[in-house]
Amino acid sequence: MAVKFYTVGDLVMHLSEAKRGGTLERLSKDIGRTDLLILDECNCCSEPLQTATRAEVS
């Protein structure tokens, strides 16, 4: 299982940078391949989980 974690602010920043850099479609596909997308609106986690495999999630 592919898991991605973003704070909402970080995701907006990544999307904006990808749009300016011409890589928005690639980022969109990368996020689309994710099985579980976790968005932290309150910035509660200090060390974000970027990608995890099924073994790491279990």
Secondary structure as a PSIPRED ss2 file (coil, helix, strand):
# PSIPRED VFORMAT (PSIPRED V4.0)

   1 M C   1.000  0.000  0.000
   2 A C   1.000  0.000  0.000
   3 V E   0.000  0.000  1.000
   4 K E   0.000  0.000  1.000
   5 F E   0.000  0.000  1.000
   6 Y E   0.000  0.000  1.000
   7 T E   0.000  0.000  1.000
   8 V H   0.000  1.000  0.000
   9 G H   0.000  1.000  0.000
  10 D H   0.000  1.000  0.000
  11 L H   0.000  1.000  0.000
  12 V H   0.000  1.000  0.000
  13 M H   0.000  1.000  0.000
  14 H H   0.000  1.000  0.000
  15 L H   0.000  1.000  0.000
  16 S H   0.000  1.000  0.000
  17 E H   0.000  1.000  0.000
  18 A H   0.000  1.000  0.000
  19 K H   0.000  1.000  0.000
  20 R H   0.000  1.000  0.000
  21 G H   0.000  1.000  0.000
  22 G C   1.000  0.000  0.000
  23 T C   1.000  0.000  0.000
  24 L H   0.000  1.000  0.000
  25 E H   0.000  1.000  0.000
  26 R H   0.000  1.000  0.000
  27 L H   0.000  1.000  0.000
  28 S H   0.000  1.000  0.000
  29 K H   0.000  1.000  0.000
  30 D H   0.000  1.000  0.000
  31 I H   0.000  1.000  0.000
  32 G H   0.000  1.000  0.000
  33 R C   1.000  0.000  0.000
  34 T C   1.000  0.000  0.000
  35 D C   1.000  0.000  0.000
  36 L E   0.000  0.000  1.000
  37 L E   0.000  0.000  1.000
  38 I E   0.000  0.000  1.000
  39 L E   0.000  0.000  1.000
  40 D E   0.000  0.000  1.000
  41 E C   1.000  0.000  0.000
  42 C C   1.000  0.000  0.000
  43 N C   1.000  0.000  0.000
  44 C C   1.000  0.000  0.000
  45 C C   1.000  0.000  0.000
  46 S C   1.000  0.000  0.000
  47 E C   1.000  0.000  0.000
  48 P C   1.000  0.000  0.000
  49 L C   1.000  0.000  0.000
  50 Q C   1.000  0.000  0.000
  51 T C   1.000  0.000  0.000
  52 A E   0.000  0.000  1.000
  53 T C   1.000  0.000  0.000
  54 R H   0.000  1.000  0.000
  55 A H   0.000  1.000  0.000
  56 E H   0.000  1.000  0.000
  57 V H   0.000  1.000  0.000
  58 S C   1.000  0.000  0.000
